[in-house]
């Protein structure tokens, strides 16, 4: 009996020991998207038999310990993906790799929701959280609900982004973290696009309609696989992709400008404009005659009914068992705008033994009438040969046409110090038609090899940007009266045309580019790695054509130069050959070759991207100046090594800490390195073939918290040390009186600041806001006199970088009621004071005043498919104002120009803009 009990005890202890040992098994693994191989943090892992569960970390890995040996059903689930149910056999510690497929492939009822999710604010925040670099994303849904209709105006809602505006008041260029537009670049679907600008490389963002994009990404740090010429950041427009089933989305709206409710629109026929100059039509030896120039584009008529017309349509589907996907989109915007401008250009003088005082030279009152047509076309076709091979072709075209009439009154209010204001009145007119276009067409392939461990992708790109300003016409005449209404003596002051210019601008910017990338996915010591290598080559060609003709009045029989009307006064052509032999007619080539290597790996909660990029730049130019003149041709070549490190640490499944460093560059504008020479009234302006490109070391830190799918808290800081920033200033040519104004490298600059982004919802109400503080510093040379002689060398003045505002803020009050199908938004955008124009004179920079813009938008769902919406921009009619921090010597002559110790230089009043429409969604 005792023996039996002892044997039983020993057997029980042995079995207990075995089970104890088997219960110490640890199961580790990774969970990835089956197609993109991106990590799926937050995915849930369940072992049904043991009622055990776990969650995937930020890097997509998981760990479940203290498991007994056995056979189990493992269930893995993630929102938007098919649940994976598989069997595993556990004998010892194990590591398994799991992939999930999107549930949109099999569930028809989910397909449309998946497409909507890709365009939702929740999807944008998820992408921000998963990204390897610091970025902000604006989703298509957020754009749809915003008051904005162009990409440029959408960007003003992003933290750290302010806008340089066009003459019509719309945003045009993005200034990211206080860095001027020259320090940023623009992409479509991740591919850089050329610029239609006639001298620079930056892209006007008001050319792009906002309703064709799936999202807009603002990248504030660069990884090695991104092109390195961005110190401020990049703007990437991701166009709508082909869905898995029928997708249809369209809108139609109209609207009106408040200004044009109060006054008529000044119209001139753009069809009458000569698209080619006499030089182009007849050849270089032709002597232009007065009859070669039309007068119809100076014949202004009043239009009293100018409603806007805006429409968009996107349609897509997949065919042939989901192998072929097609997405087509089109947008059309025809808008009329009017605004009033006061322009008081201040100038610096040193007359009467006085050094450096400001005076108002002219006082302009101008009324603008602008008709803008934006057309956007998007097409994408992709074909899935199988799970491992896919090819796609996409093309995007944007066209902006703008016809602007400017009718103004110019008063000459002064005679500096030595005399009183004359009150002489001139009438000034300008007719301008401009057509800009950008097209980008890309063929891409994506291939998986070695059991989906090796990914290869390639792209071939053709892109072209064009700009046409045919027959830009300006003229002015003395109206025969003083400002007080007194008529002038017609013999002492004949009514003459003051100036009459006809100008043709034409430029093209063409890119051929190729990209190739390889990525290998591996697990080393149970740690996932991604090794990437790639390269690109871009061949860019740019040509610029310029012709200018100057006119003058022909005296009548009495010897007077009389103004009658536009069709009857006579003129002669001062320069009948035009202006062919000058530096504005040039051709430029730029070849960029780049390669990179990087590794992305995760160690528990830490994700790291480490790599380096090498870029070689070769620029060449050729101008139409005479062969004997300096600056006929030239070239420049340089190579940059650009390392970067990006670290992301997962505090928990909803919280990240990021720390980044990257090196980047900014290339000079195409025209800046051309040694052109323009002679002005005050100084000569020259190009600078010795201009160096800008380099920078950039540091970023950001804390990210995503408490709910549609909420976030982002707190970040940045620091940029910039070498050889390009600014305009003065250089000495060797003789004291020969100062030239040119682009140059004026030492180094710094730029630092912090950002805060917050979005929170309580029931039906929400608040979305961001604030950015930026501080930058640079020193540039300025003209200054002493004893009426320019100081040599020109003194340096310390100031912020051009375009940098110390304070930028956005706040939107939101109301969402799904039961009523109602969304409303009141948006406030604040841009603090900043330098908009760097003056050549010491202490005379032009500053934009603080701007507070209020916009409102709302939409109401009528049924399952129809929505009505309304938008009002510039709700409080905030003016755009520019001032000089100096008191004008003749300020008493224009009282409205003076306020305290500041002199008003420009004030534009745009009025409100209204829009009402209907949207259809299938």
C-alpha positions in Angstrom: 0.0 0.0 0.0 2.7 2.4 1.0 4.6 1.4 -2.2 1.6 2.2 -4.3 1.2 5.6 -2.7 4.9 6.5 -3.2 4.7 5.5 -6.9 1.6 7.6 -7.4 3.3 10.6 -5.7 6.4 10.2 -7.9 4.3 9.9 -11.1 2.2 13.0 -10.2 5.3 15.0 -9.5 6.8 14.0 -12.9 3.6 14.8 -14.8 3.4 18.2 -13.0 7.0 18.9 -13.8 6.4 18.1 -17.5 3.3 20.3 -17.7 5.0 23.0 -15.8 7.8 23.0 -18.4 5.4 22.9 -21.3 3.4 25.9 -20.0 6.5 28.1 -20.4 6.3 28.2 -24.2 6.3 31.7 -25.8 4.7 32.4 -29.1 6.0 35.5 -31.1 5.1 36.7 -34.5 4.4 39.6 -36.9 1.2 40.7 -38.6 1.5 42.5 -42.0 -0.7 43.6 -44.8 -0.6 40.9 -47.5 -0.2 43.4 -50.3 1.9 46.3 -49.0 3.7 44.4 -46.3 3.1 47.3 -43.9 2.7 46.6 -40.2 -0.7 46.4 -38.7 -0.4 47.7 -35.2 -3.3 47.0 -32.9 -4.4 43.8 -34.6 -5.9 41.3 -32.2 -4.6 37.8 -31.7 -6.8 35.2 -29.9 -6.2 31.6 -28.9 -9.8 30.3 -28.5 -9.1 27.1 -26.5 -7.2 29.0 -23.8 -9.2 32.2 -23.9 -5.9 34.1 -24.3 -5.6 37.3 -26.4 -2.9 39.8 -27.3 -2.4 42.9 -29.5 0.2 43.8 -32.1 2.7 46.5 -31.4 3.4 49.5 -33.6 5.8 47.4 -35.6 3.2 44.7 -36.2 4.8 42.2 -33.9 3.2 40.4 -30.9 4.2 38.1 -28.1 2.1 35.6 -25.9 4.0 33.8 -23.2 3.3 31.0 -20.7 1.5 28.7 -23.2 1.3 24.9 -22.8 2.3 22.7 -25.7 -0.6 21.7 -27.9 -2.6 22.3 -31.0 -4.7 25.5 -31.1 -6.9 27.7 -33.4 -5.3 31.1 -33.8 -7.6 33.9 -34.8 -6.2 37.3 -36.0 -8.5 40.2 -36.7 -8.1 43.8 -37.7 -10.5 46.5 -38.8 -10.9 46.5 -42.6 -9.3 43.1 -43.0 -10.5 39.5 -43.3 -10.2 37.5 -40.0 -7.4 34.9 -40.2 -8.3 31.5 -38.6 -5.4 29.1 -38.7 -4.1 26.1 -36.8 -0.8 26.0 -35.0 1.2 23.3 -33.2 3.2 24.4 -30.2 6.1 22.3 -29.0 8.7 24.9 -28.2 9.2 28.7 -28.4 8.0 29.8 -31.9 8.0 32.8 -34.3 5.4 32.9 -37.0 4.7 35.5 -39.8 1.0 36.2 -40.5 -0.5 38.3 -43.3 -4.0 39.7 -43.6 -6.0 40.4 -46.7 -8.4 43.4 -47.1 -11.9 42.2 -46.6 -13.0 44.4 -49.6 -12.0 41.6 -52.0 -14.8 39.3 -51.1 -17.5 41.4 -49.4 -19.4 43.5 -51.9 -21.1 45.4 -49.2 -17.8 46.5 -47.7 -16.2 47.8 -51.0 -17.7 51.3 -51.0 -17.0 51.7 -47.3 -13.3 50.7 -47.9 -13.1 53.4 -50.6 -14.6 56.0 -48.3 -12.3 54.9 -45.5 -9.3 55.6 -47.8 -10.6 59.2 -48.1 -11.7 59.6 -44.5 -10.1 61.6 -41.7 -9.7 58.4 -39.7 -7.6 56.9 -42.5 -5.5 60.0 -42.7 -4.7 59.9 -39.0 -3.9 56.2 -39.2 -1.5 56.9 -42.0 0.2 59.7 -39.9 0.6 57.3 -37.0 2.1 54.5 -39.2 4.4 56.8 -41.3 8.1 56.4 -41.0 8.6 60.2 -41.1 7.0 63.3 -39.7 4.0 64.3 -41.8 0.5 65.9 -41.8 -2.3 64.6 -43.9 -5.5 66.2 -45.1 -8.1 63.7 -46.2 -10.5 64.0 -49.1 -13.4 64.1 -46.6 -11.8 66.9 -44.7 -11.3 68.8 -48.0 -14.9 68.2 -49.0 -16.2 69.6 -45.7 -13.8 72.6 -45.7 -14.5 76.0 -47.3 -11.7 75.5 -49.8 -11.8 74.7 -53.5 -8.0 74.7 -54.4 -5.1 72.7 -53.0 -3.3 75.9 -52.0 -6.1 77.1 -49.8 -6.5 73.6 -48.3 -2.8 73.7 -47.2 -3.4 76.8 -45.1 -5.2 74.5 -42.6 -2.1 72.4 -42.0 0.1 73.2 -39.0 3.2 75.2 -39.9 2.0 76.1 -43.4 1.2 79.7 -44.5 0.6 80.9 -48.0 1.9 83.5 -50.5 -1.2 84.7 -52.3 -1.8 85.5 -55.9 -3.1 88.9 -57.1 -6.7 87.5 -56.9 -6.3 86.7 -53.2 -6.1 82.9 -53.5 -3.2 81.1 -52.0 -0.6 80.2 -54.5 2.7 79.0 -52.9 3.1 77.1 -49.6 5.6 78.4 -47.0 6.4 75.4 -44.8 7.8 76.1 -41.3 8.8 79.6 -42.4 10.8 78.4 -45.3 10.0 80.3 -48.6 8.6 78.4 -51.6 12.1 77.9 -53.0 12.8 75.5 -50.2 9.9 73.1 -50.9 8.8 70.9 -53.8 5.5 69.4 -55.1 4.6 65.8 -56.1 1.7 64.0 -57.7 1.4 60.4 -56.5 4.9 60.6 -55.1 6.5 61.9 -58.4 8.0 65.4 -58.6 6.4 67.7 -61.1 7.9 70.6 -63.1 7.0 74.3 -62.7 5.4 76.6 -65.2 7.1 79.6 -63.5 9.3 81.5 -66.1 12.3 81.8 -63.8 12.0 79.5 -60.8 11.4 75.9 -60.0 8.5 76.1 -57.4 5.0 75.1 -58.4 1.9 77.4 -58.1 -0.6 75.3 -56.1 -3.6 77.4 -57.0 -3.6 75.5 -60.4 -4.9 72.3 -58.8 -8.6 71.8 -58.0 -9.1 70.2 -54.6 -11.8 67.7 -55.5 -9.7 65.1 -57.4 -7.4 64.1 -54.6 -7.7 61.2 -52.1 -5.5 63.0 -49.7 -2.8 65.7 -49.5 0.4 64.8 -47.6 2.8 67.5 -46.2 6.1 65.8 -45.4 8.2 67.7 -43.0 11.1 65.3 -42.8 12.7 63.4 -45.6 13.7 59.7 -45.7 16.5 58.5 -48.0 14.1 57.2 -50.7 12.7 60.8 -51.1 14.4 63.4 -53.3 16.6 65.6 -51.1 16.0 69.1 -52.3 13.5 70.2 -49.6 14.5 72.1 -46.5 11.0 73.2 -45.5 9.1 70.2 -46.7 7.1 68.6 -49.6 3.5 68.6 -50.7 2.3 65.3 -52.2 -1.1 65.1 -53.9 -2.4 61.5 -53.9 -5.0 61.2 -56.6 -8.0 58.9 -56.3 -7.2 55.2 -57.0 -9.3 52.6 -58.8 -11.8 51.0 -56.3 -12.8 47.3 -56.2 -16.3 48.0 -57.3 -18.3 50.9 -58.9 -17.5 54.3 -57.5 -19.2 57.5 -58.5 -18.8 60.9 -57.0 -19.8 64.2 -58.5 -20.8 67.7 -57.6 -22.2 70.8 -59.2 -22.3 74.3 -57.6 -22.5 78.0 -58.3 -21.6 81.1 -56.5 -20.8 84.8 -56.6 -18.3 87.4 -55.5 -19.5 90.0 -53.1 -17.4 92.7 -54.8 -19.2 92.0 -58.1 -22.6 92.4 -56.5 -21.5 95.9 -55.8 -19.9 96.8 -59.1 -19.8 95.4 -62.6 -17.0 93.1 -64.0 -14.6 94.7 -66.5 -14.4 92.4 -69.4 -12.1 92.3 -72.5 -12.2 89.6 -75.2 -9.3 87.2 -74.7 -10.0 85.6 -78.1 -8.8 88.9 -79.8 -5.3 88.6 -78.3 -2.5 87.8 -80.7 -1.0 84.6 -79.3 2.3 85.2 -81.1 4.4 88.3 -81.3 5.4 89.9 -84.6 8.9 88.5 -84.1 7.4 85.0 -84.0 5.1 85.4 -86.9 7.4 87.2 -89.3 10.9 86.3 -88.2 13.8 88.0 -86.5 14.4 90.6 -89.3 10.9 92.0 -89.2 10.2 95.6 -88.2 6.9 95.7 -86.4 4.3 98.3 -87.5 1.4 99.8 -85.4 -1.2 97.7 -87.2 0.5 94.5 -86.1 -1.0 95.1 -82.6 -4.6 94.6 -81.9 -6.6 97.1 -79.8 -9.5 94.9 -79.0 -7.9 93.7 -75.8 -8.0 97.2 -74.5 -11.7 97.6 -75.1 -13.3 97.1 -71.7 -17.0 96.4 -71.4 -19.2 96.0 -68.3 -20.7 92.6 -67.3 -23.4 92.7 -64.7 -24.2 89.0 -64.3 -21.1 86.9 -63.4 -22.1 83.7 -61.6 -19.5 81.1 -60.9 -19.7 77.5 -62.3 -18.0 74.7 -60.5 -18.3 70.9 -61.2 -16.5 67.7 -60.7 -17.0 64.0 -61.5 -15.0 60.9 -60.5 -15.9 57.4 -61.7 -14.1 54.1 -61.3 -14.5 50.3 -61.2 -12.7 47.0 -61.6 -13.2 44.5 -64.4 -12.1 41.0 -65.5 -12.3 39.4 -62.1 -10.8 42.5 -60.5 -7.6 42.4 -62.5 -8.2 45.7 -64.4 -9.0 48.9 -62.5 -9.9 52.2 -64.0 -10.4 55.6 -62.3 -11.3 58.7 -64.2 -11.8 62.2 -62.8 -12.5 65.7 -64.1 -13.0 69.0 -62.4 -14.0 72.4 -63.9 -14.0 75.7 -62.1 -15.0 79.0 -63.7 -15.0 81.8 -61.2 -15.3 85.6 -61.4 -13.6 87.8 -58.8 -13.2 91.5 -58.3 -11.2 93.5 -55.8 -10.0 96.9 -55.0 -6.4 97.8 -54.3 -4.6 100.8 -52.8 -0.9 100.8 -53.7 1.5 103.4 -52.4 5.0 102.4 -53.3 7.5 103.9 -50.9 10.9 104.9 -52.1 14.2 105.8 -50.4 16.0 109.0 -51.3 18.9 111.2 -50.0 18.1 114.6 -51.4 18.8 118.0 -49.9 21.7 117.0 -47.7 19.5 114.5 -45.9 20.3 110.8 -45.6 17.8 108.0 -46.1 14.2 109.1 -45.8 11.1 107.5 -47.1 8.6 109.2 -49.4 5.5 108.2 -51.3 6.1 108.4 -55.0 2.7 107.4 -56.3 -0.8 106.8 -54.9 -2.6 104.2 -57.0 -6.3 103.3 -56.8 -6.9 100.1 -58.7 -9.9 98.0 -59.5 -9.2 94.4 -60.6 -11.6 92.1 -62.5 -10.4 88.5 -62.8 -12.0 85.5 -64.6 -10.3 82.2 -63.6 -10.8 78.9 -65.2 -9.3 75.7 -63.6 -9.5 72.4 -65.4 -8.3 69.2 -63.8 -8.2 65.7 -65.5 -7.1 62.5 -63.7 -6.9 59.0 -65.2 -5.4 55.9 -63.6 -5.4 52.4 -65.0 -3.9 49.4 -63.3 -3.7 45.7 -64.1 -3.0 42.9 -61.7 -1.5 40.0 -63.5 -1.5 38.0 -60.2 -0.8 38.6 -56.5 2.9 39.3 -57.3 2.8 41.5 -60.4 1.0 44.7 -61.0 1.4 47.5 -63.6 -0.2 50.9 -63.6 -0.5 54.0 -65.8 -1.7 57.3 -64.5 -1.8 60.8 -65.9 -2.9 64.1 -64.4 -3.4 67.4 -66.2 -4.1 70.8 -64.6 -4.8 73.9 -66.6 -5.2 77.4 -65.2 -6.5 80.3 -67.4 -6.7 83.8 -66.0 -7.9 86.9 -67.7 -7.4 90.0 -65.6 -8.3 93.7 -66.3 -6.8 96.3 -64.1 -8.2 99.9 -64.2 -6.5 102.4 -62.1 -6.0 106.0 -61.2 -2.5 107.2 -60.3 -1.9 110.4 -58.4 1.5 112.0 -58.1 1.2 113.6 -54.7 4.7 115.0 -54.1 7.8 116.9 -55.0 10.2 115.5 -52.4 11.3 118.2 -49.9 11.9 120.8 -52.6 8.3 121.2 -53.6 4.7 120.6 -52.7 2.4 117.8 -54.1 1.5 118.3 -57.7 -1.8 116.4 -57.7 -1.2 115.3 -61.2 -3.6 112.5 -62.2 -2.9 109.7 -64.6 -5.1 106.8 -65.7 -3.5 103.4 -65.9 -4.8 100.2 -67.6 -3.6 96.7 -68.0 -4.9 93.6 -69.8 -3.4 90.3 -69.0 -4.2 86.8 -70.1 -2.2 83.9 -68.7 -2.5 80.2 -69.4 -0.5 77.7 -67.2 -0.6 73.9 -67.5 1.0 70.9 -65.8 0.9 67.4 -67.1 2.5 64.3 -65.4 2.2 60.8 -66.9 3.8 57.9 -65.1 4.1 54.2 -66.0 4.8 52.0 -62.9 5.4 48.4 -62.2 5.4 46.5 -58.9 6.7 42.9 -58.5 7.2 40.4 -55.7 9.8 37.7 -55.8 11.4 35.1 -53.5 8.1 34.1 -51.8 7.3 37.8 -51.4 10.5 38.6 -49.6 11.8 40.8 -52.5 9.9 43.7 -53.8 10.8 45.5 -57.0 9.2 48.6 -58.4 10.0 51.0 -61.2 8.6 54.1 -62.8 9.0 56.0 -66.0 7.8 59.6 -66.1 7.1 62.2 -68.7 6.1 65.6 -67.3 5.7 69.0 -68.8 4.7 72.4 -67.5 4.0 75.4 -69.7 3.3 79.1 -69.2 1.9 81.5 -71.8 1.3 85.3 -71.3 0.6 86.6 -74.8 0.4 90.3 -75.5 0.4 91.6 -71.9 -0.6 95.2 -72.5 -0.1 98.2 -70.2 -0.8 101.8 -71.0 -1.6 105.1 -69.2 -2.5 108.6 -70.1 -2.7 112.0 -68.5 -6.4 112.7 -68.0 -6.0 116.5 -68.3 -7.0 117.2 -64.7 -5.5 117.7 -61.3 -6.7 115.7 -58.2 -8.9 118.7 -57.1 -10.7 118.7 -60.5 -8.9 121.7 -62.0 -8.3 121.3 -65.7 -4.8 121.6 -67.1 -3.7 123.9 -69.8 -3.8 121.6 -72.9 -0.6 123.2 -74.4 1.4 123.1 -71.2 0.1 119.7 -70.2 -1.2 117.8 -73.3 -3.3 114.7 -72.7 -0.7 112.1 -73.7 -0.2 108.4 -73.4 2.5 108.0 -70.8 3.5 104.5 -71.7 2.3 101.7 -73.9 4.0 98.3 -73.7 3.2 95.0 -75.4 4.9 91.9 -74.0 5.0 88.2 -74.8 6.2 85.6 -72.3 6.4 81.9 -73.1 8.2 79.1 -71.3 8.3 75.3 -71.2 9.7 73.0 -68.5 10.0 69.3 -69.6 11.1 66.3 -67.5 12.1 62.7 -68.4 12.6 60.7 -65.3 13.2 57.1 -64.3 13.0 55.5 -60.8 14.0 52.0 -59.7 13.8 50.5 -56.2 14.3 47.2 -54.6 13.3 46.2 -51.0 14.2 42.9 -49.3 12.1 41.8 -46.2 13.9 39.5 -43.8 13.8 38.4 -40.2 17.1 38.3 -38.3 17.2 37.0 -34.7 13.4 37.3 -34.7 13.6 40.9 -35.7 12.0 42.2 -38.9 14.2 44.1 -41.3 13.6 45.9 -44.6 16.6 46.6 -46.8 16.1 49.1 -49.6 18.2 50.3 -52.5 17.2 52.6 -55.3 18.1 55.3 -57.8 16.6 57.9 -60.1 17.6 60.0 -63.0 15.9 63.1 -64.3 16.7 65.0 -67.5 15.1 68.5 -67.4 15.0 71.0 -70.2 13.6 74.5 -69.9 13.3 77.2 -72.5 12.1 80.8 -72.0 10.9 83.2 -74.7 10.5 86.9 -74.2 9.6 89.8 -76.5 8.8 93.4 -75.5 7.6 96.3 -77.7 7.5 99.9 -76.6 5.1 102.4 -78.1 4.9 106.2 -78.1 2.3 108.7 -79.3 2.5 110.4 -82.6 1.8 114.1 -82.6 -1.2 115.4 -84.5 -1.1 118.4 -86.9 -1.1 121.0 -84.1 2.0 119.3 -82.5 -0.1 118.0 -79.5 -0.1 114.4 -78.5 -3.8 114.1 -77.9 -5.7 111.2 -76.3 -9.0 110.5 -78.1 -9.9 106.8 -77.5 -8.3 103.4 -77.9 -9.3 103.0 -81.5 -8.3 106.4 -82.8 -5.1 107.6 -81.1 -1.9 107.1 -83.1 1.3 105.5 -82.0 4.7 104.5 -83.3 6.8 101.5 -82.4 10.0 102.6 -80.6 11.8 99.2 -80.9 10.3 97.6 -84.0 12.7 94.6 -83.8 11.4 93.7 -80.4 14.0 92.5 -77.8 15.4 89.2 -79.0 19.1 89.6 -77.9 18.7 89.6 -74.1 19.1 87.1 -71.3 15.3 86.7 -70.8 15.5 84.4 -73.9 17.4 81.4 -72.5 17.5 77.6 -72.4 18.5 75.6 -69.4 19.2 71.9 -68.8 19.4 70.2 -65.5 20.3 66.5 -65.0 20.0 65.0 -61.6 21.2 61.5 -60.8 20.6 60.0 -57.3 21.0 56.8 -55.4 20.1 55.7 -51.9 20.4 52.9 -49.4 18.5 52.4 -46.2 17.4 49.9 -43.7 14.2 49.9 -41.7 14.0 47.6 -38.6 12.1 47.2 -35.4 13.4 46.2 -32.0 10.4 45.6 -29.8 8.8 49.1 -29.5 11.4 50.9 -31.5 11.2 51.4 -35.3 14.2 52.9 -37.0 15.0 54.1 -40.6 18.6 54.7 -41.2 20.2 55.5 -44.6 21.9 57.9 -46.9 21.2 59.5 -50.3 23.6 60.8 -52.9 22.5 63.3 -55.5 24.5 64.8 -58.3 23.3 68.0 -60.0 24.5 69.2 -63.4 23.0 72.6 -64.6 23.7 74.3 -67.9 22.3 77.4 -69.6 22.5 79.2 -72.9 21.1 82.7 -73.6 20.4 84.8 -76.7 22.8 87.6 -75.7 25.5 88.4 -78.3 28.3 85.8 -78.4 30.8 88.5 -77.4 28.9 89.3 -74.2 29.6 87.6 -70.9 26.8 85.2 -69.9 26.2 83.6 -73.2 26.6 80.1 -71.8 27.6 78.5 -68.5 27.4 75.4 -66.3 27.6 74.2 -62.7 28.0 70.8 -61.2 27.9 69.5 -57.6 27.3 66.3 -55.5 25.7 66.0 -52.1 25.7 63.2 -49.6 22.5 63.4 -47.5 22.3 61.1 -44.4 19.2 60.6 -42.3 18.0 58.8 -39.2 14.4 58.5 -38.2 13.4 56.9 -34.9 9.8 56.1 -33.7 9.1 54.7 -30.3 5.8 53.1 -29.4 4.8 54.2 -25.9 1.6 52.2 -26.3 -0.7 51.2 -29.2 -1.9 54.8 -29.5 1.1 56.9 -28.7 4.4 57.5 -30.6 7.6 59.4 -29.9 9.6 60.5 -32.9 13.1 61.8 -33.3 14.6 62.6 -36.7 17.6 64.0 -38.4 18.0 64.6 -42.2 20.3 66.5 -44.4 18.8 68.3 -47.5 19.5 70.9 -50.1 17.9 73.6 -52.2 19.0 74.4 -55.8 19.2 77.9 -57.2 16.5 79.0 -59.6 17.2 78.4 -63.3 17.6 82.1 -64.1 19.5 83.1 -61.0 22.8 81.6 -62.2 22.5 83.3 -65.6 24.8 86.4 -65.5 22.2 88.7 -67.0 22.3 92.5 -66.4 19.3 94.8 -66.2 19.9 98.6 -65.8 17.5 100.2 -63.4 16.9 103.8 -62.3 18.6 103.3 -58.9 20.9 100.3 -59.4 21.8 97.5 -61.8 20.4 94.0 -61.3 22.5 91.0 -62.2 22.5 87.2 -62.1 25.1 85.4 -60.2 26.9 82.4 -61.9 28.9 82.0 -58.6 25.8 81.3 -56.6 26.1 78.2 -54.4 23.2 75.9 -53.6 21.8 75.8 -50.1 22.4 72.9 -47.7 20.8 72.3 -44.3 20.9 70.0 -41.3 17.4 69.4 -39.9 16.3 68.0 -36.5 12.7 67.1 -35.5 11.0 65.8 -32.4 7.3 64.9 -32.1 5.0 63.4 -29.5 1.9 61.8 -31.1 -1.3 60.6 -29.3 -4.3 59.2 -31.1 -7.0 58.6 -28.3 -9.7 57.7 -30.9 -9.7 57.1 -34.6 -10.7 60.7 -35.4 -8.8 62.5 -32.6 -5.2 63.4 -32.1 -2.7 65.4 -30.1 0.6 66.2 -31.8 3.4 68.2 -30.1 6.6 68.8 -32.1 9.7 70.9 -32.3 12.2 71.5 -35.2 15.6 73.1 -35.7 17.3 73.9 -39.0 20.8 75.0 -39.5 21.0 76.4 -43.1 24.3 77.0 -45.0 24.4 79.4 -47.9 20.7 80.4 -48.0 19.9 82.3 -51.1 18.6 85.8 -50.6 18.8 89.0 -52.7 21.2 91.7 -51.6 23.9 94.1 -52.9 27.4 93.3 -54.0 30.3 95.7 -54.8 31.7 95.6 -58.3 35.0 97.4 -57.4 33.8 101.0 -57.9 31.9 102.6 -55.0 29.1 103.8 -57.2 28.6 100.5 -58.9 26.5 98.4 -56.5 24.5 95.6 -58.1 21.4 93.9 -56.7 21.7 90.1 -57.2 21.0 86.7 -55.6 23.7 85.7 -53.2 24.8 83.6 -50.3 24.9 85.8 -47.3 26.4 83.6 -44.6 24.3 81.1 -42.7 20.8 81.1 -41.1 18.9 79.3 -38.4 15.2 78.4 -38.2 13.6 76.8 -35.2 10.2 76.5 -33.7 7.5 74.2 -32.3 4.0 72.9 -33.4 0.9 71.9 -31.7 -2.0 70.0 -33.3 -5.2 69.1 -31.4 -8.5 67.5 -32.5 -11.2 66.5 -30.0 -14.9 65.6 -30.2 -17.6 65.6 -27.5 -20.8 64.1 -28.7 -21.8 66.2 -31.8 -19.3 69.0 -31.3 -15.6 69.1 -32.0 -12.7 71.4 -32.2 -9.7 71.1 -34.5 -6.7 73.4 -34.1 -3.0 73.9 -34.6 -0.5 76.5 -33.7 3.1 77.0 -34.9 5.8 79.3 -33.6 8.8 79.9 -35.9 11.9 81.9 -35.4 14.5 82.5 -38.1 17.4 84.8 -38.6 19.6 85.9 -41.5 21.8 88.9 -42.3 21.9 90.5 -45.8 23.6 93.6 -47.1 21.5 96.8 -47.6 22.0 100.2 -49.2 22.5 103.1 -46.8 23.8 106.6 -47.3 26.0 108.8 -45.2 26.6 112.4 -46.4 24.6 111.4 -49.5 27.1 108.7 -50.3 26.4 105.0 -50.2 28.3 103.3 -47.4 30.9 100.9 -48.6 30.8 98.1 -47.9 27.0 98.0 -47.7 25.9 97.3 -44.1 24.3 94.1 -43.0 20.8 94.0 -41.6 19.5 91.1 -39.4 16.0 90.0 -40.2 13.7 86.9 -40.4 13.7 84.8 -43.6 11.3 86.2 -46.2 7.8 84.8 -45.8 8.4 83.5 -42.2 5.7 84.4 -39.7 6.5 84.0 -36.0 2.9 82.9 -35.3 0.5 80.8 -37.4 -2.7 79.3 -36.1 -5.9 77.5 -37.2 -9.0 76.8 -35.2 -12.2 75.1 -36.6 -15.3 74.7 -34.6 -17.1 71.5 -35.8 -20.7 70.2 -35.6 -21.5 66.7 -36.8 -24.9 65.1 -36.4 -25.2 61.7 -38.2 -28.9 61.4 -37.4 -29.7 64.7 -39.2 -26.9 64.2 -41.8 -25.6 67.6 -40.9 -21.9 68.8 -40.9 -20.9 72.4 -40.1 -17.6 74.1 -39.7 -16.5 77.6 -38.7 -12.8 78.0 -39.5 -10.4 80.7 -38.4 -6.9 81.1 -39.9 -4.3 83.4 -38.5 -1.0 84.4 -40.2 1.3 86.7 -38.2 3.2 89.6 -39.7 6.0 88.7 -42.0 8.4 90.1 -44.7 6.8 89.8 -48.1 9.4 91.8 -50.0 13.0 92.4 -49.0 13.9 96.0 -49.7 17.3 96.9 -51.1 17.5 99.7 -48.5 18.3 99.5 -44.9 15.2 99.4 -42.6 12.8 99.6 -45.5 11.5 96.0 -45.8 7.9 95.4 -46.7 5.9 93.6 -44.0 2.5 92.0 -44.3 0.2 92.8 -41.4 -1.4 90.1 -39.2 -4.3 88.4 -41.1 -7.4 86.9 -39.5 -9.5 85.0 -42.0 -12.8 83.5 -41.2 -14.6 80.9 -43.4 -17.7 78.8 -42.9 -19.0 75.7 -44.6 -21.9 73.3 -44.1 -23.4 70.3 -45.8 -26.8 68.5 -45.3 -27.4 64.9 -46.4 -30.8 64.7 -48.2 -30.9 60.9 -48.7 -28.5 58.0 -49.3 -27.0 59.6 -52.4 -27.5 63.4 -52.4 -25.9 66.1 -50.3 -26.4 69.9 -50.5 -23.5 72.1 -49.3 -22.6 75.8 -48.9 -19.3 77.6 -48.4 -18.5 81.3 -47.6 -14.9 82.4 -47.8 -13.4 85.6 -46.2 -16.5 86.0 -44.0 -15.4 89.3 -42.4 -13.8 90.7 -45.6 -10.3 90.8 -44.2 -8.0 93.0 -46.3 -4.4 92.1 -47.3 -2.2 94.9 -46.0 1.5 95.6 -46.5 3.5 98.3 -44.7 7.0 99.8 -44.2 8.3 100.4 -40.8 9.2 104.0 -41.4 7.4 107.4 -41.5 7.1 108.8 -45.0 8.5 112.3 -45.4 5.5 113.4 -47.4 3.0 111.4 -45.4 0.7 114.4 -44.8 -0.1 114.4 -48.5 -1.7 110.9 -48.2 -3.1 110.7 -44.6 -4.6 107.3 -45.1 -1.1 105.9 -45.8 0.2 106.8 -42.3 -0.5 105.1 -39.0 1.9 105.6 -36.1 5.5 104.9 -37.2 4.3 102.8 -40.2 3.5 103.7 -43.8 0.9 101.7 -45.7 2.2 100.4 -49.0 -0.6 98.2 -50.2 -4.1 97.3 -49.2 -6.2 94.8 -51.2 -9.9 94.3 -50.3 -11.3 91.1 -51.8 -14.8 90.8 -50.4 -16.6 87.6 -49.6 -17.1 84.6 -52.0 -20.2 82.4 -51.8 -20.8 78.9 -53.1 -23.9 76.7 -53.1 -24.1 73.2 -54.6 -25.2 69.6 -54.6 -23.1 66.4 -54.4 -23.9 63.0 -55.6 -22.3 59.8 -54.1 -22.9 56.2 -55.2 
